[in-house]
Amino acid sequence: MPHRNAPLSELGRLRLARCVVDQGWPVARAAERFQVSRPTAHRWATRYRDQGPAGMTDRSSRPHHSPRRTPTPVVRRIVHLRWKQRLGPAQIAPQVGLAPSTVHAVLVRCRISRLAHLDRVSGQPIRRYEYDAPGQLVHVDVKKLGNIPAGGGHRFLGRASGARNRQADRSSGQTSRHRHPLHGHSFIHAAVDDHSRLAYAEIHPDETQATAVGFLARAHGWFADRGVVIQRVLTDIQCG
């Protein structure tokens, strides 16, 4: 993005056009002063004369007509082969009579150029959404994780050291029928704002209704302290 005071920014175009239209400068002089070609200076002066300052804004470079663009029936055929058979551009091209590069361009335009963008079961494009402002939707979920014994578990230290730490840590006060210590599980309750991804989390020993309701109340206050008012909550936690 160019700086707003650059020679060919909207402000620079307006200055050039006003020199030609309002002050009567020759186009050649304005082009030399603003270091652009004569056709460029003439174009901005003409737009300013016809449309005023509003004519200095950028316009889309997309052509008004594309007679050689891939026909709609062929595009539908390409999309069908991509959705139903998971074929790539090289496999689709011979079936539709186009170059692989053209097929790839169609897939990119339809936003299905990557298989990761498609649902594995239905083949339909994955539709993602994001709310417009913080607080309009907050996702609440619970993650169950096994407690790690003091000193570290077997995944980090190996089986032998992990087993020794597991036997030595009896802080939970629970044992199996063979009198081996049970470390149990912890539940991470998390609330994530859909728009800003601002997150609040707590660790609890359970996921009961009372715990979930208390967590949501504290999360509401935590978000409010940061200027986010929760309007909707999306969760699959059973509180009934």
Order of alpha helices (4+ residues) and beta strands (2+ residues): alpha-alpha-alpha-alpha-alpha-alpha-beta-alpha-alpha-beta-beta-beta-beta-alpha-beta
